[in-house]
């Protein structure tokens, strides 16, 4: 039994980890241990806090303030930042959630209206706590996948009382660490510079990351790791927390007066308040916890396997993906049918599988100033319509993909002229545009139904094989079609609305590959990944910037989830010149494609592209689904390197990029990882044979980089 309850203790045991907590006095779940697996919970681990059984429990004499709690709440004797904060109908805030019952179920219950991991092979513990006076209960849900070493946590608050309450805060997870001698790693960034890692030691007080933008955002990610100070890629403890949510979130650690560290994560309580009327339930999203005692690398590989098995689903889970060409950087808005077809013909000649028509095919969209919402073919650019273009592309032997941005509306659009009230706005206040567009109010059912209808029509009309679902601005001037006492539900209701339309549209087209995008990687999270198996990593396609972005993105996400393309030089975002081979090697760390005008390339580069494409097809399964090892950190050095190893360790692909070349370099050795030390490997390029142990201990002798931004890819096959 992976989940057991003995001597008042819950033991959640996976292949390599244990998570243990007791019911102190039969009342309060108190955390005991999270780390490498222990055989059993011995008496010595249990605190036996019997004082909490006394009926005369007094706030002054017996405080929860010094205990590591599984479900800390505001309004009781724990005075630290909690997980749940409620306001009752009489305006009071007190809460005392006490154990009532528990059950252990096979699998994992779905979360109504929200995406979450599949429960194959999982087991779930549900503990019900109840506040006696208000009759409000909280279910703590713990799901473990024993063979994947993942623990999911979330809560469900139910109002079984007769009065309305307001939820001010409901975090998905809270874990108390007895000591704060840890580092905190989070990801922050900006447009075209997403997910830069930042690691610092914990200090007293609150620290962490959050977003109030209504999206998981470019600026930070719903992910954090607590690490021992000496943890590296391959050694030391790492405790990962990843939220399955696409809206405003908070991920924080509070170090208290006793030096205990409380890590919590969930929907951002700022600008959030949920009206919980009698008989209703509120569910938080899932948070996925992974422990590794072999460093960040092992933590990432556990997340990658979990994502492949339980997050991505349907036709494209564990499948190869088409090599695509996207016309955005080749043409921007300036295209017509002939231009697209000649690009497509060229793409076919060099072995590309899928042609993607990006922004500008609908309404009168010759710039980004208009037409979002009017999903009708622009007959000026496509005189025979979308279907004719799609048919012509299919006739060339290519698949056809289409860009859409369903959540948005341009003030200059027929949709806005017909429904000026359909956008997020406040009557009497200016409607603040960003990229000349407004956000549709997805809390409204008629808006969601309209989107589903028009996007479905466009996808049928275009007979599409692939969709790029974009989103290019965050919410401002918050105001939705909700009653005054529910306005602060808007952020979460927007995301529920988004999941609703995404579920309906993706469900209608199970054989279409969906890629999510938000002005690059502005909404790269596990929530959307449950619905769309890949996400455009960043609008920054510069090879060196991508070394950084892809490397830090891989902390949580596998290459199969990261959209990565080869673009033209000078790069449109940084102006940098990098060799084609380097751009391709770096894009192979993701779902591979091109974003340039192939017709402008010299014949020798087209020939190279043909070879590159053959290589991508050949290597894709290992690159996507192999075990991923980061070898050189581009945030800390002039080099980036990573490798993917087939699960039987008989084949591996290594990528190394050296940024700025220096004269008089010494030959360098790159120490590899994840190989079988007892096997010999042939380097398929040179035919040389190396021992697996030699490659991991001594290293692979790299070629000297004579120019800036040289890449080397090494393909090793076991003899
Ligand atoms: C932002 C995306 O990230 C780009 O790739 C492109 O699709 C543009 N939007 C189109 O407007």
Boltz pocket constraint, residues with backbone or C-beta under 6 A from the ligand:
constraints:
  - pocket:
      binder: B
      contacts: [[A, 328], [A, 358], [A, 359], [A, 403], [A, 470], [A, 472], [A, 517], [A, 518], [A, 519], [A, 520], [A, 536], [A, 538], [A, 539]]
      max_distance: 6.0
